[in-house]
Every structure is written in C-alpha cells, then in structure tokens.
Amino acid sequence: MKKAFVLAASTIVAALLPAIAFAAQINNINDIGAFIVTTINSLIVPVLFAIAFVVFLFGAFQAFILGHNSDDAHKKGKNLMLYGLVGFFVMVSVWGLVNILTGTIGFGNTNGPTGGYPSAGVNVP
C-alpha cells in the first residue's frame, strides 16, 4: 500500500510540474485563484477519479479472479469494490453540490445572467 501511495504522489508531483512552470504568468489575486481552480479541476480531480477506478478494478480482479477459491480474498475484493464505489459516489456528490452552489450564487460567472443584464431602456453615458 505504501508503494501505491508513493507512486500516486510522485505522479501528482510530475503532473504539477508544468503548472508550476506557468505560475510566472500570475499577476494578481484573481490569477492565483484561477490557477488554483484550474489545477484542481484539470489535475487533481481526474487523478482521484482514476485512483477510485483502479481500486474498483483491483477489487473486482481480486474478488472474481484471485478469490475464486478463497473466501478471504473474495471478501477483500468485495470490500475494495465497495470502497471504489463509495469514493465515486462521494466525489460525484461533492462535485454536484459545488456546481449547484456556484451556479446559485453566481460564483465564477463574469458574464451575468444567461440572457444578459437587464436594461431600463435608458442609455446612461
């Protein structure tokens, strides 16, 4: 398990190196926030989904291939599959709640409402 954690951590660090190289383009606090959000959305979230998927697949392999004769291995595999599915459920649920929250309060929406800003019919210079 420690080897898998070290491998996952080194993969994340290797994936973040190009993002750190582009950090020189940050000019103000909004750029820092956009950089953090972009890094989370484009690097960390896909890696977490991939880890949950690999855990699920490894559990299926352990339960149905390796554990066909051993009840203990079959039980461990089923538990890993359950952990993978719970991980997917939690990540998708949090992602949905965050999107509902940001859509409700308009966080990150710089264009205004979908139909544009309301106008009173009077041009103000």
N, C-alpha and C positions, 0 to 999 in steps of 0.2 A: 504494500500500500504506500509506503514511503517513496518507493521508486516512481510510482504513478504520480504522486504529488509533485515530486521534483521535476518529472518530465512535463507535467502540466504547467508548473510555474516557469520553467525555462522556455516553454512555448509561448506563454503570455509575454514574457520579457522580450523574446525575439520579435514578437508581433508588434510590440510597442516601440521598438527602436526607430522605425521610420516616422512614427508620430512625434517622437521626441525631437527628431531632426527638423521637423516642420514647425516646432514650437517657437522658432525665431521670428515667425510672422505674427506673433501676438503683440498687439499694440495697446489694448485697453482691457478693462474688466469684462466687457461683453465677449471679447475674443477668447478670454480664458474660459468663460462659461460655455461658449460654443465648442471650444476644443475639448473640454471635459465631456460634454454630452455626446459629441461625435465619437470620441474614444470609447465611451461606454457602449454606444449603440452599434458601432462598427467592429469593435474588437472583443470586448468582454462578454457581451450577451451571446454572440454566436459561439464563443468558446464554452460558455456554461451550458448552452443547449447541446453542443457536441459532446461534452462530458456526460450529461444526463443520457444522451442517446447511446453512448458507448457503454455506460453502466447497465442500461436496459438490455443491450445486445449481449453483453458478457453474462448477465444473469440468465438470459434465455439459453445461451450456449451451455452454461454450467448446469442449468436445470434439466435440459432436454437431451443434451449430447453427453456431457460428462456424468450426469447424475442419473442415468437410466437404470443403473443397478444399485446406487447408493441413495438411501433416503436422506442422509445428512447433506450430501451435495445437492440433491434435488431441493431441499428446504432452503439452503443458502442461495441457490439460483433464483428461487421464487422471491426471496426477500430482496435480492438485488434488483429484480424486475420491478418489484413494488416500489423500492426507493427511486428508481429511474422514473417511474410514472408519477410518483408524488412530486419529484423535482420538476418534471414538465408542468404538472398542474399548478404548482406554486409559482413558477416563472411566468406562465401564461396569465395567471390570475393577477399577479402584481403588474405585469405589462398592461393588461386591460384596465386595471384601476388607475394606473398612472395616465393612460391615454384619456380615460374619462375625466380625470381631474384636470389635466392640461387643456382638454377641449372645453370644459365647463368654464374655467376661469380665463381662458384665452392665453395661457402662458405659452410663449414662443410664437404667437400669432401676430406678425407685424403687418399684415395686410388688412386688418379689420374684419368685419363680418363678411360672409360669403358674397353677399350682394353688393358690397361696397359700403361706404359710410353714408348715412342718411343726410339729405340736404334739405334746407328750408326753402329753396328756390330763390335765395338772395345771394348774390355774389359779394363776398366780403374781400376787400383788397388786402 
